[in-house]
Amino acid sequence: MFYEIRRYQVRPGLRDEWVRYMEDTVIPFQVERGMSVTASFVDEEDPDGYVWIRRFEDEQERAALYANVYQSDRWRNELDPKVKSFLLVDRIEVTRVVPTPNSGLR
């Protein structure tokens, strides 16, 4: 099992609108398509920072879920263009982490 920690820079002044879009549209869509979204956060020290975490059992599941979400017509035609209008896409950072043996996220 592993997690993806995804850090985004939202275009200045749009973070509140971005959070609403994530929570009302993007996260429910991804969960509906099988993703396990663990949490989402705003950065307390960066007014344009946003972080969210997704969980995967293994690389095979991650690849299948990525295809199920990102190859869908709705993602390509509706959600992806909107997401890109909010984010500085060249500043997206993704870190994969594995919980330690005694982690509460195991």
C-alpha positions in Angstrom: 0.0 0.0 0.0 1.2 3.5 -0.7 -0.1 7.1 -0.8 0.3 9.9 -3.2 0.7 13.3 -1.6 -0.1 15.8 -4.3 0.8 19.5 -3.8 -0.6 22.1 -6.1 -0.1 25.9 -6.5 -3.5 27.5 -7.3 -3.5 30.6 -9.4 -3.4 33.6 -7.0 -6.8 34.5 -5.5 -8.6 31.4 -6.7 -7.9 28.9 -3.8 -11.3 29.2 -2.2 -13.0 28.6 -5.5 -10.6 25.7 -6.2 -11.4 24.0 -2.9 -15.1 24.2 -3.6 -14.5 22.7 -7.1 -12.3 19.9 -5.7 -14.8 19.1 -2.9 -17.9 19.4 -4.9 -16.8 18.0 -8.3 -13.3 16.5 -8.6 -13.1 14.4 -5.5 -16.6 13.0 -5.8 -15.9 12.1 -9.4 -12.7 10.4 -8.6 -14.2 8.5 -5.7 -17.1 7.4 -7.9 -14.5 6.0 -10.4 -12.8 4.0 -7.6 -10.1 6.3 -6.1 -9.6 6.4 -2.4 -9.1 10.0 -1.3 -7.7 10.2 2.2 -7.7 13.9 2.8 -7.4 17.4 1.4 -5.7 20.5 2.9 -5.1 24.1 2.4 -1.6 25.3 3.2 -1.7 27.5 6.3 1.5 29.4 5.3 0.9 29.7 1.5 -2.4 31.4 0.5 -2.3 29.6 -2.9 -1.1 26.2 -1.6 -3.3 23.0 -1.7 -2.5 19.4 -0.8 -4.4 16.2 -1.1 -3.7 12.6 -0.5 -4.8 9.4 -2.3 -4.3 5.8 -1.3 -3.5 2.8 -3.5 -3.1 -0.9 -2.7 -0.3 -1.3 -5.3 1.0 0.0 -8.6 -1.4 -2.2 -10.6 -4.4 -0.6 -8.8 -3.0 2.9 -9.3 -2.5 2.3 -13.1 -6.0 1.0 -13.4 -7.6 3.8 -11.5 -5.6 6.4 -13.3 -6.9 5.0 -16.6 -10.5 4.9 -15.2 -10.3 8.5 -14.2 -8.0 10.3 -16.6 -9.0 8.4 -19.8 -12.7 9.1 -19.2 -14.6 11.4 -21.5 -15.9 13.5 -18.6 -12.3 14.0 -17.3 -10.9 14.9 -20.7 -13.7 17.1 -21.9 -15.0 18.8 -18.8 -12.9 18.4 -15.6 -9.3 18.6 -17.0 -9.7 21.9 -18.8 -11.3 23.4 -15.6 -8.6 22.0 -13.4 -5.9 23.5 -15.6 -7.7 26.9 -15.5 -7.2 26.9 -11.7 -3.7 25.5 -11.3 -0.1 26.4 -12.1 0.4 22.9 -13.7 4.1 23.2 -14.0 4.3 23.5 -10.2 2.5 20.2 -9.4 4.5 18.0 -7.1 3.6 14.4 -6.4 5.3 12.3 -3.7 4.7 8.6 -3.2 5.0 7.5 0.4 4.6 4.2 2.2 3.4 4.1 5.8 5.7 2.8 8.4 4.8 -0.4 10.3 3.1 1.5 13.2 1.5 4.3 11.2 -2.1 5.0 11.8 -2.6 5.0 8.0 -1.7 1.3 7.5 
